[in-house]
């Protein structure tokens, strides 16, 4: 292909259909993954009758294994070269395995003892880690290959976040009601039917995304060895900053999500409020839609810092309003708006670190860099964020479906409200250092274009 035509294609605008289809990837992912991140601990303790300490250990071990698998997924993507691209074919190949494995994770067979723990661990690793990590890796890895235009990347990522929030909203709002409806008192059956419905929807969304998306940015036709992928991290300081901050951020997210059901059920005395909390995540669409406008006024780093600040304010308000239903909802909603801003930005910024890695080392490794920067961080952070609740509850005398001790209630309150605030402050402190790298992005992109022209001259 002529270099000028190739450059124009790489910097081309994305159609609305393509952006909407990109949103379907995370919509499908969250239709199923939110079930695991929000309900798997509850499912294990209150439905599958697994001790809370054992359930927490299963989740921690699984998430560590899953985090490591993200590194391998990144390398797999960098080794992939098909007529459909590097990342896009995995939306087709993993759609059915993703739905089926999640269904098995929420199936509670009539077994006990060690076989029960092994079943729970294996199915959780398969669903939340091996397969979902592949989905999550390719969702992030495809963005830097869709276009080199930074504004188009921000726009596409905003669509993605809207899709993510819609998937989360549908799952969070309807999971427990559907479990009750289909189960009619039998939550085991209710969870199986609910996850089966979500799984079919996820398959349709992923196949549609595969059909409508295109990877335009040229990549090497040779497989990229793992050692070469690692080279893209050498001196890639903005990537280091994003990895550390995003992994830390997800500890707060998983901790808050895991404790929300317990906080609503045991501290506020209203278990159904957990579904309201989860359902209100859809308000994050407002923030996601506004991201391109905020970035133009400020920048990407400032947008993330604003989001972290708003989220911390909402969390703090939760501690001050007591059990007042209206004020609890208002406080939570404010936090949701901030969280959506803060959570969206790293996905878009990772695409820029792929460019930085190529500029610094000459190696373009979108699979590896985005896998570690997104899936690895989410899995590692989620693992510790879910493990913390299980250990704290076990240490403070938590007993499922009983009135909790003051120690257990106090722990639920602290880890649901205050631990996330502390973590958001830490993440903000890390991201301040990212700003100087964002300022040189125009030069990086110009240099990459110039290098490409020299190679093909």
DAHUJO-V968984 format. One record per pair of residues at least 24 apart in sequence whose ideal C-beta (glycine too) atoms are under 6 Angstrom apart, sorted by the first residue. I is the first residue (numbers start at 1). J is the second residue. If there is no record, write none. Layout:
i | j
I | J
I | J
This chain:
i | j
3 | 456
6 | 218
9 | 216
10 | 148
10 | 216
10 | 217
11 | 148
11 | 149
13 | 152
14 | 152
14 | 156
17 | 212
18 | 212
18 | 213
19 | 156
19 | 159
21 | 209
21 | 212
21 | 213
22 | 156
22 | 159
22 | 160
23 | 159
23 | 160
23 | 162
23 | 163
24 | 163
24 | 205
24 | 208
24 | 209
25 | 139
25 | 209
26 | 139
26 | 160
26 | 163
26 | 164
27 | 163
27 | 166
27 | 167
27 | 205
28 | 202
28 | 205
28 | 206
29 | 135
30 | 164
30 | 167
30 | 168
31 | 167
31 | 171
31 | 198
31 | 201
31 | 202
32 | 102
32 | 198
32 | 202
33 | 132
34 | 168
34 | 171
35 | 171
36 | 128
37 | 257
38 | 257
41 | 258
42 | 261
45 | 400
46 | 400
47 | 187
48 | 108
52 | 390
52 | 393
52 | 394
53 | 394
54 | 117
55 | 390
56 | 387
56 | 390
56 | 391
58 | 120
58 | 121
59 | 386
60 | 383
60 | 387
62 | 124
62 | 125
62 | 129
63 | 379
63 | 382
63 | 383
64 | 383
65 | 125
65 | 129
66 | 129
66 | 133
66 | 379
67 | 376
67 | 379
67 | 380
69 | 129
69 | 130
69 | 133
70 | 133
70 | 371
70 | 375
70 | 376
73 | 133
73 | 134
73 | 137
73 | 371
74 | 137
74 | 367
74 | 368
74 | 371
75 | 226
75 | 229
75 | 368
77 | 141
77 | 367
78 | 224
78 | 229
78 | 365
78 | 367
78 | 368
79 | 223
81 | 221
85 | 215
87 | 138
87 | 141
87 | 142
88 | 210
88 | 213
88 | 215
90 | 134
90 | 138
91 | 206
91 | 209
91 | 210
92 | 210
94 | 131
94 | 134
94 | 135
95 | 203
95 | 206
95 | 207
96 | 203
97 | 131
98 | 131
98 | 135
99 | 199
99 | 202
99 | 203
101 | 126
101 | 127
101 | 131
102 | 127
102 | 195
103 | 195
103 | 196
103 | 199
106 | 191
106 | 195
107 | 192
108 | 188
133 | 375
136 | 374
136 | 375
137 | 371
137 | 375
140 | 347
140 | 370
140 | 374
141 | 366
141 | 367
141 | 370
143 | 351
144 | 351
144 | 354
144 | 366
145 | 215
145 | 217
145 | 366
148 | 217
153 | 348
153 | 351
154 | 292
154 | 295
154 | 348
155 | 292
157 | 347
157 | 348
158 | 288
158 | 291
158 | 292
161 | 288
161 | 344
162 | 285
162 | 288
165 | 281
165 | 282
165 | 284
165 | 285
168 | 281
169 | 279
169 | 281
169 | 282
172 | 278
172 | 279
173 | 279
176 | 275
228 | 363
229 | 365
229 | 368
231 | 361
231 | 363
232 | 357
232 | 361
232 | 363
232 | 365
232 | 369
234 | 361
235 | 360
236 | 356
236 | 357
238 | 353
238 | 356
238 | 434
238 | 437
239 | 353
239 | 369
241 | 430
241 | 433
241 | 434
242 | 346
242 | 349
242 | 373
243 | 373
243 | 377
244 | 430
245 | 427
245 | 430
245 | 431
246 | 346
246 | 377
247 | 377
247 | 380
247 | 381
248 | 423
248 | 426
248 | 427
249 | 427
250 | 377
250 | 378
250 | 381
250 | 382
251 | 381
251 | 384
251 | 385
251 | 423
252 | 420
252 | 423
254 | 382
254 | 385
254 | 386
255 | 385
255 | 388
255 | 415
255 | 419
256 | 420
258 | 386
258 | 389
259 | 389
259 | 412
259 | 415
259 | 416
262 | 412
263 | 412
263 | 416
266 | 404
267 | 409
267 | 412
267 | 413
268 | 323
277 | 332
280 | 332
280 | 333
280 | 336
281 | 336
283 | 333
283 | 336
284 | 336
284 | 340
287 | 337
287 | 340
287 | 341
288 | 340
288 | 344
291 | 344
299 | 438
300 | 345
300 | 349
300 | 438
301 | 431
301 | 434
301 | 435
301 | 438
303 | 345
304 | 342
304 | 345
304 | 431
305 | 428
307 | 338
307 | 341
307 | 342
308 | 342
308 | 424
308 | 427
308 | 428
310 | 337
310 | 338
311 | 335
311 | 338
311 | 339
311 | 342
311 | 424
312 | 421
312 | 424
315 | 417
315 | 420
315 | 421
318 | 417
319 | 417
352 | 441
355 | 444
359 | 444
359 | 447
359 | 448
